Amino acid sequence: MAESIAAIFNMTLDMLDESKVVSSPDDDTAAARLLNRNYTQTRDEVLSAFPWRFAMSRSSIASTTTPSFGWDYAYAFPTEALRVIPPTIDGEWEGVPIPHEIEGRVILADKAPPLKIRWIKRVEDVTLFTPLFTRAVAAKLATYVSHRFVGKQSYTERMIRIYDATIEEARRVDSLQGTPQRAEQDDWLRSRYG
């Protein structure tokens, strides 16, 4: 877990083989200003890219309006939601998907209220970040600023590889958490052995 935004900035600089050090995101240095300017957007991108368990939330939401055509109900995203995980019946992680469409920050569906959803929330408290998330943010941030610091495309490509590998590692770690789906609930097995 990151102890501060400055720690994330310093990890980014380390990835770029930069000897500069940032004491605070508000440092009056070119490095701190550039990293600070790109940090919030990058953090939210990385949060949205993967269902990080520390950023997951769930809600049971009521329909807000009736769409003019195509669907029976419209459900507004929770205010803090960056992304909604595709809804399923009863909100189960690997449950039966509910046909839906997303327009702006509204979920359109034919399912009657309430709609149980899981969603990724914006997390600003760095002490809640996992080590893999911290590394992913630093690597993604490095992809955006590498040319300004190093001026070499090879660094950008290296940061993309680090970011992709971190997300893949997060998938592996994530698969080890929680209760695995029972084999008899597997649709493939049911269809094969009916």
C-alpha positions in Angstrom: 0.0 0.0 0.0 1.2 3.5 -0.7 1.9 5.7 2.3 1.4 8.9 0.3 0.9 10.4 -3.2 4.5 11.5 -3.0 5.5 7.8 -2.6 3.6 7.0 -5.8 5.3 9.9 -7.6 8.7 8.6 -6.4 7.9 5.1 -7.6 7.1 6.6 -11.0 10.4 8.5 -11.1 12.3 5.3 -10.0 10.7 3.4 -12.9 12.0 6.1 -15.2 15.5 5.9 -13.7 15.1 9.5 -12.5 17.1 10.6 -9.5 14.7 13.4 -8.6 12.7 13.0 -5.4 9.3 14.5 -4.6 8.6 15.3 -1.0 5.0 16.3 -1.5 2.7 16.5 -4.5 2.7 20.3 -3.9 6.5 20.6 -4.3 7.3 23.6 -6.5 9.4 21.5 -8.9 8.8 20.6 -12.6 8.6 16.9 -11.7 6.0 17.3 -9.0 3.9 19.7 -11.1 3.8 17.3 -14.0 3.1 14.3 -12.0 0.4 16.1 -9.9 -1.3 17.4 -13.0 -1.7 13.8 -14.4 -2.2 11.9 -11.1 -6.0 12.1 -10.5 -7.0 11.2 -14.1 -4.4 8.3 -14.1 -5.6 7.0 -10.7 -9.2 6.9 -11.9 -8.3 5.2 -15.2 -6.5 2.5 -13.3 -9.4 2.1 -10.9 -11.8 1.7 -13.8 -9.6 -0.7 -15.7 -9.9 -3.6 -13.2 -12.4 -4.6 -10.5 -10.0 -3.9 -7.6 -11.5 -5.4 -4.5 -10.6 -2.4 -2.3 -12.6 -0.2 -4.7 -15.7 -2.5 -5.1 -19.0 -1.5 -3.7 -22.6 -2.7 -4.1 -26.0 -1.1 -4.1 -29.6 -1.9 -4.6 -30.9 0.9 -6.7 -34.4 2.1 -7.7 -35.4 3.1 -11.2 -35.2 6.9 -11.7 -37.2 7.3 -14.9 -38.8 5.4 -17.7 -36.8 5.6 -21.0 -38.7 6.9 -24.0 -38.2 3.6 -25.8 -36.3 0.3 -25.9 -36.1 -0.5 -22.2 -38.6 -0.4 -19.3 -36.4 1.1 -16.6 -33.5 3.5 -16.2 -31.2 3.3 -13.1 -28.8 6.1 -12.3 -25.2 5.2 -11.4 -24.3 5.8 -7.7 -22.6 9.2 -7.4 -19.1 7.9 -6.6 -19.2 5.1 -9.3 -16.4 5.2 -11.9 -17.7 2.0 -13.5 -20.6 -0.4 -13.1 -19.8 -4.1 -13.3 -22.3 -5.7 -15.7 -25.4 -6.4 -13.6 -26.6 -9.9 -12.9 -29.7 -11.3 -11.4 -29.5 -10.8 -7.6 -26.1 -9.0 -8.1 -24.1 -12.3 -7.9 -20.6 -11.9 -9.2 -20.8 -14.7 -11.7 -24.6 -14.8 -11.9 -26.9 -14.8 -14.9 -26.3 -11.5 -16.8 -29.2 -9.0 -17.1 -29.6 -7.6 -20.6 -28.8 -3.9 -20.3 -27.3 -0.9 -22.0 -25.4 2.0 -20.5 -26.0 5.5 -21.7 -24.0 8.2 -19.9 -24.3 7.4 -16.2 -27.6 5.5 -16.6 -28.2 1.7 -16.8 -31.1 0.8 -19.0 -32.8 -2.6 -18.4 -36.1 -4.4 -18.5 -35.6 -5.8 -14.9 -38.0 -4.4 -12.4 -36.6 -2.4 -9.4 -34.6 -2.7 -7.4 -31.5 -3.5 -9.5 -28.7 -5.0 -7.5 -25.3 -3.8 -8.8 -21.6 -3.9 -8.1 -19.5 -1.0 -9.0 -16.1 0.5 -8.7 -15.9 3.6 -6.6 -13.4 6.5 -6.7 -10.9 5.9 -3.9 -8.7 8.8 -3.0 -7.2 7.6 0.3 -3.9 6.1 -0.7 -3.6 4.1 2.5 -6.4 1.9 1.1 -4.5 1.1 -2.1 -3.0 -2.4 -2.6 0.6 -2.8 -3.5 -0.3 -4.0 -7.0 -2.7 -1.0 -7.5 0.1 1.4 -6.4 2.5 -0.2 -8.9 -0.1 0.0 -11.7 -0.8 3.7 -11.0 3.0 4.5 -11.0 3.5 2.6 -14.2 0.5 4.1 -16.0 1.6 7.6 -14.8 5.1 6.8 -16.1 3.7 6.0 -19.6 2.2 9.5 -19.7 5.2 11.4 -18.5 8.2 9.3 -19.7 8.8 11.3 -22.8 9.0 14.5 -20.8 11.5 13.0 -18.4 13.6 10.7 -20.6 12.6 11.5 -24.2 12.9 7.8 -25.3 10.0 5.8 -26.7 11.6 2.6 -25.3 10.8 3.9 -21.7 7.2 4.4 -22.6 7.0 0.9 -24.1 8.7 -0.5 -21.0 6.2 1.2 -18.7 3.3 -0.2 -20.8 4.7 -3.7 -20.3 5.1 -3.1 -16.6 1.5 -1.9 -16.4 0.1 -4.8 -18.4 2.1 -7.3 -16.3 0.8 -5.7 -13.1 -2.8 -6.0 -14.2 -2.2 -9.6 -15.1 -0.7 -10.3 -11.7 -3.6 -8.6 -10.1 -6.0 -10.9 -12.0 -4.0 -13.9 -10.6 -4.0 -12.6 -7.0 -7.7 -11.7 -7.3 -8.6 -15.2 -8.5 -7.2 -16.5 -5.2 -9.5 -14.3 -3.0 -13.1 -15.3 -2.1 -14.9 -18.5 -2.6 -14.4 -20.1 -6.0 -17.4 -20.9 -8.1 -18.6 -24.5 -7.4 -18.2 -26.8 -10.3 -21.8 -27.9 -10.4 -22.8 -24.3 -10.9 -20.8 -24.1 -14.1 -22.9 -23.6 -17.2 -20.5 -25.5 -19.3 -20.7 -28.6 -17.1 -24.5 -28.3 -17.0 -24.8 -28.2 -20.7 -22.3 -31.0 -21.3 -23.7 -33.4 -18.7 -27.2 -31.9 -18.3 
